[in-house]
Amino acid sequence: MFPDRSKFSKMNFGPNVAESERRRQMLKLSFQQEEAIKLAKPTPLPDRTRDRIKLQATGKLQLTPGEEYDFTSEDLQDLGEIGRGAFGAVNQMIFKRTNTVMAVKRIRSTVDEREQKQLLMDLEVVMKSNECNYIVQFYGALFKEGDCWICMELMDTSLDKFYKFICERQNQRIPESILAKITVATVQALNYLKEKLKIIHRDVKPSNILLHSRGDIKLCDFGISGQLVDSIARTKDAGCRPYMAPERIDPQRAKGYDVRSDVWSLGITLMEVATGKFPYPKWGSVFEQLYQVVQGEPPSLTISYNGMEFSEEFVAFVNTCLIKDESNRPKYSKLLQHPFIQRGERSHTDVAAYVSDILESMANNGITPFTTNQPAECWNIE
């Protein structure tokens, strides 16, 4: 049943074992020597990798038309976070060489090095928007550790933060004369981007309309920022975009992007800011949003709306922006001829006095003027 162990006892394994051990030690030594050679003589970095490291480390900062600097993140002194959104944070920083205070938006980037280079090339186009008084000035950008740092003009507050304080804390509404000025500035900015720079904004909403105590109303977040957002959004839930037009949400109608989708977003923005409430009820899921926006009737403002009174011109303008069929929705050239826009352009309303007064009230109530709330993209998704 069991083998005869006496046969195995006479067998000699010694030399074979010794030979096997000798070969193992030689292989180990050879491997160690090879590793030592690799450590002693590192493989040179490919040109593309060196370019990428250089691209990430430095950028160009143009504060005025004749004032340009090469800079890195070491040239910026961080004064703290002033805003946060779905794709990153905004910090107040100082460019130490000139003591220039600016807002620096740090966007979490998933783009590759080819897209990084393209984005920096796009920034050169975006810099030309500095000629428009209704657009936040861009100073420059750099990539650091995969994130894009976009340096821009520092404003006092966002329309998102501004209207929420007025409606929720003061229990008041923004005067229509101020709404007219906000509308004029936003449409002029969007029209300039499209006609002069061939740029479509893609992300019109209250948090992207900024205000300053000197009376300036300016649009931000387009071009390089918008393209980064689009790149990241490919992997995010598209349903978490409440200002998105029906044709952008409906997969059956998805086509090339058109400015009329931004017109819809403007209509939603104005209705929200004017009434103090987002025009759709809260969505319990992305599917509810898809059904309500794509299949349901569009939001509609009336002259008497929930106890509030609005002019016929403002109501007509908002409802024109919210025409559901994009083929019937006007583009900017037609909007600029609208009576509400023309009324706003003729108006001598003191925006600076109104904004300064609200900012002072915010400070007296211990409320920061900066946008530190939840990002607007997701506030109505539970």
C-alpha positions in Angstrom: 0.0 0.0 0.0 2.8 2.4 0.9 6.0 2.8 -1.2 9.3 1.3 0.0 11.1 4.2 1.6 14.4 2.3 1.5 14.5 3.0 -2.3 14.3 6.8 -1.7 16.9 6.8 1.0 19.5 5.6 -1.4 18.9 8.4 -3.9 21.2 11.4 -3.9 19.6 14.8 -4.4 22.5 16.9 -3.1 24.2 18.0 -6.4 20.9 18.9 -8.1 19.8 21.0 -5.1 23.1 22.8 -5.0 23.0 23.6 -8.7 19.5 24.9 -8.4 20.4 27.2 -5.6 23.5 28.5 -7.5 21.4 29.4 -10.5 18.8 31.1 -8.3 21.5 33.3 -6.7 23.0 34.2 -10.1 19.6 35.2 -11.4 19.0 37.3 -8.3 22.4 39.0 -8.6 21.7 39.7 -12.3 18.3 41.2 -11.5 19.8 43.4 -8.7 22.6 44.6 -11.1 20.0 45.4 -13.7 18.0 47.4 -11.3 21.1 49.2 -10.1 21.8 50.2 -13.7 18.3 51.5 -14.1 18.6 53.6 -11.0 22.0 54.9 -11.9 21.0 55.9 -15.4 17.3 57.0 -15.4 15.6 57.1 -18.8 15.5 60.6 -20.1 12.0 62.2 -20.1 10.3 62.3 -23.5 9.9 65.8 -25.0 6.1 65.7 -24.6 6.4 64.9 -20.8 8.9 67.8 -20.4 6.6 70.1 -22.3 3.7 69.0 -20.1 5.6 69.7 -16.9 6.7 73.1 -18.2 3.1 73.8 -19.3 1.8 72.9 -15.8 4.3 75.0 -14.0 4.1 78.4 -15.7 1.6 80.7 -17.4 1.3 84.2 -18.7 -0.5 87.0 -16.8 -1.7 90.1 -18.7 -3.0 92.7 -16.3 -3.2 95.5 -18.8 -2.6 95.5 -22.6 1.1 96.4 -22.2 1.7 94.6 -18.9 2.5 90.9 -19.2 4.3 88.6 -16.8 5.4 84.9 -16.8 4.1 83.5 -13.5 3.7 80.4 -11.4 1.5 79.6 -8.5 4.4 80.7 -6.2 3.8 84.3 -7.4 0.3 84.2 -5.9 -0.6 84.8 -2.3 -3.8 83.0 -1.2 -6.2 85.1 0.8 -8.8 82.4 1.2 -11.7 80.7 -0.6 -14.6 83.0 -1.7 -16.7 80.5 -3.7 -17.2 76.9 -4.5 -19.0 75.1 -7.3 -19.5 71.7 -8.8 -16.1 71.8 -10.6 -13.8 73.5 -8.2 -13.2 76.5 -6.0 -12.6 80.3 -6.3 -10.0 81.9 -4.1 -9.0 85.5 -3.6 -5.3 85.9 -4.3 -2.7 88.6 -4.7 -0.2 88.7 -7.5 2.8 89.6 -5.3 4.9 91.3 -7.9 2.3 94.1 -8.5 0.0 93.6 -5.5 -2.9 93.0 -7.8 -5.9 91.4 -6.1 -7.7 88.9 -8.3 -10.1 86.0 -8.2 -8.5 82.6 -9.1 -10.8 79.8 -10.2 -9.2 76.4 -9.7 -11.0 73.9 -11.8 -10.5 70.2 -11.3 -9.3 69.1 -14.7 -9.5 65.7 -16.4 -8.2 66.9 -19.7 -5.0 65.4 -21.3 -2.0 67.5 -22.3 -3.2 68.0 -25.9 -6.4 69.6 -24.5 -4.4 71.6 -22.0 -2.5 73.2 -24.8 -5.7 73.9 -26.8 -7.3 75.4 -23.7 -4.4 77.8 -23.3 -4.6 78.7 -26.9 -8.3 79.4 -26.4 -7.4 81.7 -23.5 -5.7 84.0 -26.0 -9.0 84.4 -27.7 -10.8 84.8 -24.4 -8.4 87.6 -23.4 -9.8 89.7 -26.2 -13.1 89.8 -24.4 -11.4 92.4 -22.1 -12.6 94.9 -24.6 -16.2 94.4 -23.5 -17.3 96.2 -20.4 -20.0 93.5 -19.6 -17.5 90.6 -19.3 -15.2 89.9 -16.4 -11.6 90.6 -17.3 -9.4 87.6 -17.7 -5.7 87.9 -16.7 -4.3 84.5 -17.6 -4.2 80.8 -16.6 -1.9 78.0 -15.8 -2.1 74.3 -15.1 -0.9 73.0 -11.7 -0.9 69.3 -10.8 -3.7 68.7 -13.4 -5.9 71.6 -12.2 -6.5 74.7 -14.3 -6.0 78.0 -12.4 -7.9 80.8 -14.2 -7.0 84.3 -13.0 -9.7 87.0 -13.4 -11.0 90.3 -12.2 -12.4 90.3 -8.6 -16.0 91.4 -8.4 -18.0 92.0 -5.2 -20.7 89.4 -5.3 -22.7 87.1 -7.6 -26.3 87.6 -8.6 -27.1 84.3 -7.0 -25.9 85.4 -3.6 -27.3 88.9 -4.1 -30.9 88.0 -4.9 -31.1 85.3 -2.2 -30.2 87.9 0.4 -32.8 90.4 -0.9 -35.6 87.8 -1.2 -34.9 85.6 1.8 -33.4 87.9 4.4 -35.0 91.3 3.4 -38.2 89.7 2.1 -38.1 92.1 -0.8 -37.6 91.9 -4.6 -35.0 93.3 -6.9 -36.6 96.4 -8.6 -37.4 95.9 -12.3 -35.2 98.9 -13.2 -32.2 96.9 -11.8 -33.4 93.7 -13.5 -33.5 95.7 -16.8 -29.8 96.7 -16.3 -28.9 93.1 -15.5 -30.6 91.9 -18.6 -29.0 94.5 -20.8 -25.5 93.7 -19.5 -26.0 89.9 -19.9 -27.4 90.0 -23.4 -24.8 92.5 -24.6 -22.1 90.2 -23.1 -23.5 87.1 -24.7 -23.9 88.8 -28.1 -20.3 90.1 -27.9 -18.9 86.7 -27.3 -20.8 85.2 -30.2 -20.4 88.0 -32.8 -16.9 89.1 -32.0 -15.2 86.0 -30.6 -17.4 83.2 -31.9 -17.8 81.8 -28.4 -21.0 80.4 -26.9 -21.3 80.6 -23.2 -23.0 77.3 -22.4 -23.5 78.0 -18.7 -25.8 81.0 -18.1 -27.1 81.1 -14.5 -27.3 83.6 -11.6 -23.9 82.5 -10.1 -22.2 83.4 -13.4 -23.5 87.0 -13.4 -21.3 89.2 -11.1 -21.9 92.6 -9.5 -19.6 95.4 -8.2 -20.3 98.3 -5.9 -19.2 100.7 -8.7 -22.3 99.6 -10.6 -20.6 97.1 -13.0 -22.6 94.0 -14.0 -20.5 91.4 -15.7 -20.7 87.9 -17.1 -18.1 85.3 -16.2 -17.2 81.6 -16.9 -17.1 81.0 -20.6 -14.4 80.0 -23.2 -11.6 78.1 -21.5 -13.6 77.6 -18.3 -16.7 76.5 -20.2 -14.7 74.0 -22.2 -13.2 72.5 -19.0 -16.6 72.2 -17.6 -17.8 70.5 -20.7 -14.9 68.1 -20.5 -15.7 67.1 -16.9 -19.4 67.1 -17.5 -19.1 64.2 -20.0 -18.6 62.0 -17.0 -21.1 63.7 -14.8 -24.9 63.4 -14.6 -26.2 65.8 -17.2 -29.5 65.9 -15.3 -27.9 68.1 -12.6 -28.2 71.2 -14.8 -31.5 72.9 -14.0 -30.8 75.9 -16.4 -30.4 73.6 -19.3 -32.7 74.0 -22.3 -35.1 71.2 -23.4 -33.2 70.6 -26.6 -30.0 70.0 -24.6 -31.7 67.5 -22.2 -33.7 65.6 -24.8 -31.5 62.9 -26.4 -33.9 62.8 -29.3 -33.3 66.5 -30.2 -29.6 66.8 -29.3 -27.9 68.8 -32.0 -25.0 71.2 -32.3 -25.0 73.8 -29.6 -26.9 77.0 -30.5 -27.0 80.4 -28.7 -30.8 79.9 -28.3 -30.1 77.3 -25.6 -28.4 80.1 -23.7 -31.4 82.3 -24.3 -33.5 79.7 -22.5 -31.1 79.7 -19.6 -31.3 83.5 -19.4 -35.1 83.2 -19.2 -34.9 80.7 -16.3 -32.3 83.0 -14.6 -34.4 86.1 -14.9 -37.6 84.4 -13.7 -35.7 83.0 -10.7 -34.0 86.3 -9.8 -37.2 88.3 -10.2 -39.5 86.1 -8.2 -37.0 84.8 -5.7 -37.7 81.2 -6.5 -36.6 78.7 -9.1 -39.4 78.4 -11.6 -39.6 74.6 -11.5 -40.7 72.6 -8.4 -38.0 70.4 -6.9 -37.1 67.3 -8.9 -36.9 64.0 -7.1 -34.8 62.5 -9.8 -33.1 63.2 -13.1 -36.0 61.4 -14.8 -38.5 63.9 -13.3 -36.4 66.7 -14.7 -36.2 65.1 -18.1 -40.0 64.6 -18.2 -41.0 68.0 -16.9 -38.6 70.1 -18.9 -38.9 68.1 -22.2 -42.5 67.0 -22.0 -44.2 69.6 -19.8 -45.1 73.2 -20.5 -42.4 75.8 -20.1 -42.4 78.1 -17.1 -44.4 81.3 -17.8 -44.3 84.6 -16.0 -47.5 86.7 -15.7 -48.1 90.4 -14.9 -49.6 89.3 -11.5 -47.5 86.4 -10.3 -47.8 85.0 -6.7 -48.6 88.4 -5.3 -45.9 90.2 -7.3 -46.5 92.7 -10.1 -44.4 92.9 -13.3 -44.5 95.1 -16.3 -45.9 93.8 -19.6 -42.4 94.4 -21.2 -40.6 92.3 -18.7 -43.1 89.5 -18.8 -43.0 89.4 -22.6 -39.2 89.3 -22.6 -39.0 86.4 -20.1 -41.6 84.4 -21.9 -40.0 85.0 -25.2 -36.7 83.5 -23.8 -38.7 80.5 -22.6 -40.3 79.5 -25.9 -39.9 75.8 -25.8 -39.3 75.2 -29.6 -35.8 76.6 -30.1 -36.5 77.3 -33.7 -39.0 79.9 -32.6 -36.8 81.2 -29.8 -35.0 84.5 -30.8 -31.3 85.0 -31.0 -29.4 87.9 -29.5 -29.9 90.4 -32.4 -33.6 90.1 -32.0 -33.5 90.3 -28.2 -31.6 93.5 -28.3 -34.5 95.1 -30.2 -37.0 94.1 -27.5 -38.8 97.0 -25.7 -37.6 95.7 -22.3 -33.9 95.8 -23.4 -34.4 99.2 -25.0 -36.0 100.5 -21.8 -33.0 99.3 -19.8 -30.6 101.0 -22.1 -32.3 104.3 -21.9 -32.7 104.1 -18.1 -30.4 106.2 -15.8 -31.0 103.9 -12.8 -28.1 104.2 -10.2 -27.0 100.6 -10.1 -23.9 101.5 -8.0 -26.0 103.0 -5.2 -28.4 100.1 -5.1 -25.7 97.4 -5.2 -23.6 99.3 -2.6 -26.6 99.6 -0.3 -27.3 95.8 -0.5 -23.7 94.9 0.1 -23.6 97.1 3.2 -26.8 95.4 4.5 -25.2 92.0 3.9 -22.1 93.1 5.8 -24.2 94.4 8.7 -26.0 91.1 8.8 -22.7 89.2 8.9 -23.2 87.7 5.5 -20.3 87.3 3.1 -21.0 88.7 -0.3 -19.2 85.9 -2.0 -20.8 82.7 -3.4 -20.2 80.1 -0.8 -23.5 78.4 -1.0 -24.1 75.0 -2.6 -23.4 75.1 -6.4 -26.4 76.3 -8.4 -26.3 73.2 -10.6 -27.6 70.9 -8.0 -29.5 73.0 -5.4 -32.9 71.7 -6.6 -32.0 68.0 -7.0 -32.7 65.9 -3.9 
